[in-house]
Amino acid sequence: MGVAPGEEDRERLAEPFRNRSEPQRTVDVSGFLAGKYEVSRAQFEAFAAATGHAARGCFVWRSAGFEYDAAKSWLDPGYAQQPSHPATCISWDDARAYVRWLSELTRNRYRLLSEAEWEYAARASTSTPRFWDEVTSASCAYSNAADRSSRAEIAAAADWPGFDCDDGYAYTAPVGRFKPNGFGLHDMLGNVAEWTEDCWNATYAEAPADARPRTSGDCFLRAVRGGSWEDGSVGLRAAYRVGSPRVIRVNTRGFRVARDP
């Protein structure tokens, strides 16, 4: 788990984002089940209809950057979606409410993945930055990220450091549209970034040796993994991580569920 020596230099990672995925370490991961797909808009709609859960107000991409819009939500994230697209404009608290409801509904214990579980699932037995290895035109077969579609349809995307290929989607794509990784999981990198259970810590120093979520650190911030439709190659790496306030909704973020066997 963590960034390989020299990877951040090769990927030209900006200085403020460096050293977050260090030290690279071995983690003992027990068996767990991970959602094959990110939670879809249709699935989140079933939860919202059953519980009356309100999730309104979202940071959306505008030409000058992300801006908060109180009228935006998973129902209208600022771009067109179908029920098969991943739910976005979802906060960590929204995601936790969803897994509690799903657990009660099914009588199985659903939860969010820990950071260690997420990275294990994303790598799928690989040690390269991305499970498809090279940053080539093949990237558009495995992920929905910043690329030619973005530059063609999104204002200001001409300056985004995207992939030099065309995945066919400027914003979100239907879940499962792209090829899975070696574990059969889709969209582990790209489409929407995914909340994990862990409290935010600036590095892996003193992290658990197993895959339990970190419950100490800055627990108002939670770890977000995987990159999204607006990220280029730097954000679409198994080791890439950011911390975000648990109450924040952004139209690039969603989540995936996990369950113990």
C-alpha positions as CSV (number, residue, x, y, z in Angstrom):
1,M,0.0,0.0,0.0
2,G,1.3,3.4,-0.9
3,V,3.3,5.2,-3.5
4,A,6.4,3.5,-5.1
5,P,9.7,5.3,-4.9
6,G,10.0,7.7,-7.8
7,E,6.4,7.5,-8.8
8,E,5.5,11.1,-7.7
9,D,8.4,12.4,-9.7
10,R,7.5,10.5,-12.8
11,E,3.9,11.6,-12.6
12,R,4.9,15.2,-11.9
13,L,2.8,15.4,-8.9
14,A,2.4,19.0,-7.5
15,E,4.3,19.7,-4.3
16,P,1.2,20.2,-2.0
17,F,0.0,16.7,-2.9
18,R,3.3,14.8,-2.4
19,N,4.3,12.5,0.4
20,R,0.7,11.8,1.4
21,S,0.9,8.1,0.4
22,E,4.1,7.3,2.3
23,P,5.6,5.3,3.6
24,Q,4.9,2.4,1.3
25,R,4.1,-0.6,3.4
26,T,2.7,-4.1,3.6
27,V,-0.8,-4.4,4.9
28,D,-2.6,-7.6,6.0
29,V,-6.0,-7.6,4.3
30,S,-8.7,-10.0,5.4
31,G,-11.5,-11.2,3.1
32,F,-14.2,-8.6,2.3
33,L,-16.7,-8.0,-0.5
34,A,-16.6,-4.8,-2.6
35,G,-19.3,-3.5,-4.8
36,K,-18.7,-4.4,-8.5
37,Y,-19.9,-0.9,-9.4
38,E,-20.1,2.5,-7.8
39,V,-23.5,3.1,-6.2
40,S,-25.8,4.2,-9.0
41,R,-28.2,7.1,-9.1
42,A,-31.1,4.7,-9.3
43,Q,-29.9,2.9,-6.2
44,F,-29.5,6.1,-4.3
45,E,-32.9,7.3,-5.5
46,A,-34.4,4.1,-3.9
47,F,-32.8,5.0,-0.6
48,A,-33.9,8.7,-0.8
49,A,-37.5,7.7,-1.6
50,A,-37.6,5.1,1.3
51,T,-36.1,7.4,3.9
52,G,-36.8,10.9,2.8
53,H,-33.1,11.7,3.1
54,A,-32.4,15.2,1.9
55,A,-29.0,15.8,0.2
56,R,-29.1,19.3,-1.3
57,G,-26.3,21.8,-2.0
58,C,-23.3,20.8,-4.0
59,F,-20.0,22.1,-5.4
60,V,-20.2,22.0,-9.2
61,W,-17.7,22.7,-11.9
62,R,-17.9,26.1,-13.5
63,S,-15.6,27.7,-16.0
64,A,-13.4,29.2,-13.2
65,G,-13.4,26.2,-10.9
66,F,-15.8,24.6,-8.4
67,E,-18.5,26.8,-7.0
68,Y,-21.1,26.0,-4.3
69,D,-24.7,25.9,-5.6
70,A,-27.5,25.4,-3.0
71,A,-29.9,24.2,-5.7
72,K,-27.7,21.4,-7.0
73,S,-27.8,17.8,-5.7
74,W,-27.6,14.2,-6.8
75,L,-30.9,14.9,-8.6
76,D,-29.2,17.6,-10.7
77,P,-25.4,17.6,-10.3
78,G,-25.0,20.2,-13.0
79,Y,-24.8,17.9,-16.0
80,A,-27.2,15.3,-17.5
81,Q,-27.3,11.8,-16.0
82,Q,-29.3,8.6,-16.4
83,P,-30.3,6.2,-13.6
84,S,-27.4,4.0,-14.6
85,H,-24.8,6.7,-13.9
86,P,-23.1,6.8,-10.5
87,A,-24.7,8.9,-7.8
88,T,-22.7,12.1,-7.2
89,C,-23.0,15.2,-5.1
90,I,-22.9,12.8,-2.2
91,S,-21.2,13.7,1.1
92,W,-19.6,11.2,3.4
93,D,-22.5,11.5,5.8
94,D,-24.9,10.8,2.9
95,A,-22.9,7.7,2.0
96,R,-22.9,6.5,5.6
97,A,-26.7,7.0,5.8
98,Y,-27.1,4.9,2.7
99,V,-25.1,1.9,4.0
100,R,-27.0,2.0,7.3
101,W,-30.3,1.8,5.3
102,L,-29.0,-0.9,3.1
103,S,-27.9,-2.9,6.1
104,E,-31.3,-2.6,7.7
105,L,-33.1,-3.5,4.4
106,T,-31.0,-6.6,3.7
107,R,-30.0,-7.7,7.2
108,N,-26.4,-7.7,6.0
109,R,-23.7,-5.4,7.4
110,Y,-22.9,-3.0,4.5
111,R,-20.3,-0.3,5.1
112,L,-17.7,1.9,3.3
113,L,-14.4,0.5,2.3
114,S,-11.4,1.3,4.4
115,E,-8.5,3.1,2.6
116,A,-6.5,-0.1,2.8
117,E,-9.3,-2.2,1.4
118,W,-9.9,0.4,-1.3
119,E,-6.3,0.4,-2.5
120,Y,-6.2,-3.4,-2.4
121,A,-9.3,-3.6,-4.5
122,A,-8.0,-0.9,-6.9
123,R,-4.6,-2.5,-7.4
124,A,-6.0,-5.9,-8.1
125,S,-2.6,-7.6,-7.5
126,T,-0.7,-5.0,-9.5
127,S,2.0,-2.6,-8.2
128,T,1.9,-0.1,-11.0
129,P,0.3,3.4,-10.6
130,R,-2.8,2.2,-12.6
131,F,-4.0,-1.4,-12.9
132,W,-3.7,-1.1,-16.7
133,D,0.0,-0.1,-16.3
134,E,0.9,2.4,-18.9
135,V,-0.6,5.9,-19.6
136,T,-1.6,5.3,-23.2
137,S,-4.7,5.3,-25.3
138,A,-5.7,2.1,-23.4
139,S,-6.6,4.4,-20.5
140,C,-9.9,5.3,-22.2
141,A,-10.9,1.7,-22.3
142,Y,-10.5,1.3,-18.5
143,S,-11.5,4.7,-17.1
144,N,-13.7,7.8,-17.5
145,A,-11.3,10.7,-16.9
146,A,-10.3,14.0,-18.4
147,D,-9.6,13.5,-22.1
148,R,-10.5,14.6,-25.5
149,S,-14.3,14.5,-24.7
150,S,-13.7,16.8,-21.7
151,R,-11.8,19.3,-23.8
152,A,-14.5,19.2,-26.5
153,E,-17.5,19.8,-24.2
154,I,-16.3,21.5,-21.0
155,A,-15.4,25.1,-20.8
156,A,-11.8,25.6,-19.6
157,A,-11.0,21.9,-19.9
158,A,-8.6,22.8,-22.7
159,D,-6.1,23.4,-20.0
160,W,-6.7,20.2,-18.1
161,P,-3.8,17.7,-18.1
162,G,-6.0,14.9,-19.5
163,F,-5.4,11.6,-21.4
164,D,-4.7,11.9,-25.1
165,C,-7.6,9.6,-26.0
166,D,-11.4,9.7,-26.1
167,D,-13.6,7.8,-23.6
168,G,-16.8,9.2,-25.0
169,Y,-18.0,11.0,-21.8
170,A,-17.2,14.5,-20.7
171,Y,-18.9,13.9,-17.3
172,T,-20.0,10.7,-15.7
173,A,-20.5,7.5,-17.6
174,P,-22.9,4.6,-16.8
175,V,-21.4,2.3,-14.1
176,G,-19.7,-0.7,-15.7
177,R,-19.2,1.0,-19.0
178,F,-15.4,0.5,-18.9
179,K,-13.3,-2.6,-18.6
180,P,-12.9,-4.0,-15.1
181,N,-9.7,-4.6,-13.2
182,G,-8.3,-8.0,-12.4
183,F,-10.8,-8.4,-9.5
184,G,-13.7,-7.7,-11.8
185,L,-14.4,-4.3,-10.3
186,H,-15.4,-1.4,-12.5
187,D,-14.5,2.3,-12.2
188,M,-12.0,1.9,-9.4
189,L,-10.2,4.7,-11.1
190,G,-12.2,7.5,-12.7
191,N,-15.9,8.2,-13.2
192,V,-16.5,9.5,-9.6
193,A,-14.0,9.6,-6.7
194,E,-15.0,7.5,-3.8
195,W,-15.4,8.2,-0.1
196,T,-13.7,5.7,2.3
197,E,-14.4,5.2,6.0
198,D,-11.0,6.5,7.2
199,C,-10.3,9.7,9.2
200,W,-7.8,11.8,7.4
201,N,-4.1,11.5,8.2
202,A,-1.4,13.3,6.2
203,T,0.7,10.2,5.8
204,Y,0.6,6.4,6.6
205,A,2.9,6.9,9.7
206,E,1.6,4.8,12.6
207,A,-1.3,3.4,10.4
208,P,-2.7,0.0,11.4
209,A,-0.8,-3.1,10.0
210,D,-4.2,-4.5,8.9
211,A,-6.9,-3.1,6.8
212,R,-9.0,-1.6,9.5
213,P,-10.1,2.0,8.9
214,R,-8.2,4.7,10.8
215,T,-10.4,6.1,13.5
216,S,-7.9,8.7,14.7
217,G,-6.6,11.8,13.1
218,D,-8.8,14.5,11.6
219,C,-12.2,12.8,11.6
220,F,-14.0,15.8,10.2
221,L,-12.0,15.1,7.1
222,R,-12.4,11.7,5.4
223,A,-10.2,10.1,2.8
224,V,-11.3,10.2,-0.9
225,R,-9.8,7.9,-3.4
226,G,-9.8,7.0,-7.1
227,G,-10.1,10.3,-9.1
228,S,-13.0,11.2,-11.3
229,W,-14.2,12.4,-14.7
230,E,-12.3,15.7,-14.3
231,D,-8.9,14.2,-13.3
232,G,-6.0,13.4,-15.5
233,S,-3.3,10.8,-15.0
234,V,-2.0,12.2,-11.7
235,G,-5.4,11.7,-10.0
236,L,-6.0,8.3,-11.6
237,R,-3.5,6.3,-9.5
238,A,-4.1,3.6,-6.9
239,A,-1.9,5.6,-4.4
240,Y,-3.5,9.0,-4.9
241,R,-5.5,10.3,-1.9
242,V,-7.1,13.5,-0.7
243,G,-8.9,14.5,2.4
244,S,-12.2,16.3,2.4
245,P,-14.8,17.5,5.0
246,R,-17.4,14.8,5.6
247,V,-20.2,17.2,4.9
248,I,-19.0,18.5,1.6
249,R,-20.8,17.4,-1.6
250,V,-19.0,17.7,-5.0
251,N,-20.3,16.7,-8.4
252,T,-17.2,14.6,-8.9
253,R,-17.7,12.3,-5.8
254,G,-19.7,9.2,-5.1
255,F,-19.1,6.0,-3.3
256,R,-18.9,2.2,-3.4
257,V,-20.2,-0.2,-0.7
258,A,-18.4,-3.1,1.0
259,R,-19.6,-6.0,3.1
260,D,-18.0,-8.6,5.2
261,P,-18.3,-12.2,3.9
